[in-house]
Amino acid sequence: MVRLNALKFMMANMKRRKNIIHVMTVLALTVLCSACVTTRRVDYLQDMTHGSQIEIENRFEAVIAPYDQLYINVMSSDMKNADLATPFNQNTNQTQGMQGQYMQGYLVDVDGNIDLPTLGRIHVAGLTRLELQDSLTHMLQQGGYIPDPFVTVRFTNFKIFFLGNGTGKVLNIPNERCTFLEALALAGGLDNYTRRDRIAVMREINGKMVMRYLDPRSSDVFNDPFFMLQQNDFIIMPNYNSGTVRSEFGYWYGLVSTFVSLASLVTSIALYRSLNQ
């Protein structure tokens, strides 16, 4: 009779132990699944399918703003008049260009002006580089300086600043045109733990910093006014990187594992004592 009671007690303890382990296992799996990342959270342009078409602004041109650095070169289409262009290329403010070479640069001042040799002070803020090229060409012709001028204007400081995941980088854009998605690609893409709905583009407009959230998971991003980036824009990622997620998951998983081990130990001790009574 005693042995029968001991056997029943042992069976009850074993069942209790299995229930505890089952509960702890379910809890551990819940924590594990909560840290999993679904494709719906990370995939780009999820609402687009094969053959989807969305119109975007292809004729975007960056507008000159204060503190921009401009490369300006004046030439004559007729080699006989080549010497006439020399006085307009005397700027000595050298800046390193996109490909590593040094280019002549004109810094746009806080009022949006540059000082050109011979032509003097010119207001350039608010113009595109093509508009400035046309304006300088007209001034050179109308002033009788060069009958057939050829003017080239380029940005030498078209940069996008990228902040996120505990790091920062500067993206040099050589073709003076960059979209939000292109900048993400140049920055190395997004890890699986970045919140797509909190990616911010920050831009200075009329002396104020303006920020908008762009979500690369939806094609609506193409219609956002900040999709086409401008020089000196900031792309800011949410401060929630993969290391934080792994650390939190490791903490909770370790805690659950400890509970499971303690439960198994207590059950084993109780079972051992019951067998030796």
N, C-alpha and C positions, 0 to 999 in steps of 0.2 A: 504493500500500500504506500509505503514511504517512497519507494522507487518510482511508483506511478505518479505520485504528486510531484516528485523532483523532475520527472520527465515532462509533465504538463507545464511546470514552471519554466523549464528550459525551453520548451517549444514557444511559450508565451514571450519569453525574452528574445528569442531569435526573431519572432514575428515583429516585436517592438523595434528591434534593431534594424530590420529590413525597412520598416516604415520610416524610421528616422533617416536612414541612408537615402531612401527614396525622396523624402522631402528635401533634404540637403542637395541632392543631385538636381532636382527640379529647380531649386533656388540658384544653384550654380549655372545651370543652363540658361535661366532667365537673365542673369547678369551678363553671360556670354553673348546672348542674342541681342541684348540692349546695346552692346558695343559694336555689333555688326553694321556694315554700311551697305545699303541697298543701291542698286543702279539708279533708281529713281532719284536718289539724293545727289548723285554725282555726274550722271551722263549729261553731255552737252546737247543743246537744241533738241530736246526730246519730242517736241511737237512737229518736227520736220521729218518728212519721209522722202523716198526716192522720187525725184522730179519736182520737189517743192521749189517755188520761186518767190523771192522777196526782193522788191526794189530797194536799193540803197543809194545814198548820195555819192556818186562816183566823181563828181566835179568839185569835191571839197578842196579848198586851199587854205592853208594856215594864214592867219592874219598877223601882221607885224605888231608887236607890243613892246612896251618899255623893257629894257634890259635884254632884249634879243641881241644876238651877235650876227651881223650880216656880212657876207662876202660879196663885194661889188667889184666887178671888173669891166673896164671900158675899153673897147677896141674900135677900130675903123674897118669897115667892110672892104675898103680900098687900101691895099698895102702902101700905096704912095702917101697916104695920110696917116700912116701908123704913128708917126711922131706926135701928131696932134692929140692922141689919147694919153700920152705919157703923163702930163700934169695931173690927170684925174686918177692915177694909180699910184699915188705917193704915200698912201696911208701906211704907217709903220707899226700899227697895232696888230701884231701877229697872233693868230689863234691856231690851235691844232685842229685840223679837219677830221672828218669821219674816217678816212683811210690812213691817218697817221701823218699826212703831209701838213705843212704849215701854210695857212691861207691868210690873206689880208682880211681884217675884220673891222667893222664899224659897230660900236656899241650904241644901241638906242638908249638915249637918256630917259630920265624919269618923266619928262614932258613929251616923249615920243619923237625926239629929233635926232638927227645925225649931222655931223659936219663933214662935208665933202670938199676936197681941194677945188679951188676956183669957184665952184657953185655955191659954197657957203652952207649955211644951216638950212636943212630941209626937214619938214614934218613928214614922217613916214608911218607913224602908228595908225592902225586901222586899214592900211593897204595890204594887199597880197603882194607876193614878190613879183608876180607878173605885172600888176598895176604899177609897182615902183619901177620896174624895167621900162614900161611904156612912158612913165612920167619923166624919167631921166633922159630917155632917148629924145623926147620932145624938147626938153630944156636944152640939151646939147645942140639940137638942130636950130631951134628958135634963137638961141644965143649966138649962133654963128661959130661955135667952137669946133664942131666936127660935122661935115656935111652928110656923112653916112655912118653914124655911130651904131655900134653893136654892144648892148649892155647885158651883162649877166648878173643876176642877184640870187644868192643862195643863203639859206640859214646854216650857220655853223654850230648852233647849239640846240638843235631840235632833240630834246630829251624828254623821256617819260620816267618818273620816279615811282619805284615799286616798293611797297612796304608790306611785309607779312611774314608769318611763321617765324617770328623772332629775327628776321634778317631784312636787309634792304639792298636794292641794287638800282643802278641807273641804266636805262635802256637808251642807247644812241640810235636814232632813226635816220638812216642815210637818205631815204627818198622823200622826206618831209610829209609823209602820209602814213598814218597808223590807226588802225581800228582797235577797239577794246579787245576783241578776240585775238588779234595779231599780237598785242602787247602781252596778253596772258601766255601765248605760245613762246614769245621771245624770253619771257621770264622763267620758262621751264614748266608751265602748266600748273595745275592745282592738284594738291594731294587729296586723298579720299576724305579727309577730316576737316576740310575748309567749308564753311557755310556759304553756299553759293548765293543765298538771298541777301547776304550782307557785304558783298564786294562793292566798295565805294570808289567812285571817281570824283576827285576834288579838283576844282579849277578856280582860278582867280578871274572874277568878272566885275568890272567897274569898281575895283578896289575892295571887293568882298570875296571871301572864299565860299564857293558854292559846292555842295556835295550831293551826289545822287547815287542810289544803289542800282547796280546793273546785275541781272541774273543770267548767266550764260546757259542755263538749262532751257530757256524759252526763246523762241524766235522774236519775241517782243523786244529783245535787246537791240535788234537792228533799227527799230524806230525811235530809240532813245536819243535825245539831242546830244548826249555825251558819248554816243557810240563811236563817232569819229573824234579821235583824241587830238588835242592841240599841244603845242610845245609847253613843257613845264607842268603838265598834268600830273597828278598823283593818283596811283591806284593803291588802295588800302585794303588789306585783307583783315578779316576778323581775327582777333588774338586767341585763336583756338586751334592749336596745331596737333599733329598726330602724336607727338611726344606726350602732350597732356592727356590725350585719350588713353594711350597705352598705360600711362602711369596710374590713372584712375582705375582702369580695368584691372591692372595688376594688383592694386590695393584691394579691391573688392573680391577679386578671385582668390587672392591669398587669404582674405578673411573668411570666406565661405569654406575654403579648403581646411582651414584651422578648425572651424566649427564641426565639419564632417569628421575630421580626425578625432576630435575630443569626444564627439558622440559615439564613435566606434569604440574608443578606449573605455568610456564609461560602461557601455553595454557589455563589452568583453569582460570587464572586472566583475560586473554584476552576475554574468553568466558563470564565471569561474567560481565565485563564492557560492552560488546556488548549487553547483555540482559537488562542492566539498562540504556541504552541510549534512 
